[in-house]
């Protein structure tokens, strides 16, 4: 019997946070996987953009 993984990966955790921010599944997975120079997208930056009134699609285009 194969072992099942129950602990989410860092990328899965990031995607869950992004889903909670209101991104759809595709957007959340894309943002969770995006890296620049080995660094993931700054979730606080994304949250700040949304809090300032930036729409999800625009925030996605800005940070990806």
Number of C-alpha atoms within 10 A of each C-alpha: 3 4 5 6 7 6 8 10 10 11 17 15 13 20 23 18 16 22 16 11 16 14 20 14 13 11 16 23 18 15 23 22 14 15 14 9 5 7 8 14 17 13 15 9 12 20 16 13 16 16 11 9 9 14 13 18 11 11 18 16 8 10 14 11
